[in-house]
């Protein structure tokens, strides 16, 4: 298992479209993916779980990935959480 603390730089945080893109990306991997905000955690492959965390722009989350493709999954998912472009709006 690998774990990384990430500052979310998405202009609207992990809400609606960016959350859906994040969940779709997480589902491409075999690894288990968990997103942690404070004392709450969610399965990163669940749209309701991710949106339910209410991650706002600039907040810090912990991303945990465990499985055979964890390195690639971590790289892709961190990139999604930290990108700032028109596609995430």
Secondary structure as UniProt FT lines:
FT   STRAND          2..7
FT   TURN            11..12
FT   HELIX           16..27
FT   STRAND          32..37
FT   TURN            38..39
FT   STRAND          40..43
FT   TURN            44..45
FT   HELIX           47..52
FT   TURN            57..58
FT   STRAND          60..66
FT   TURN            68..69
FT   HELIX           70..82
FT   HELIX           86..88
//
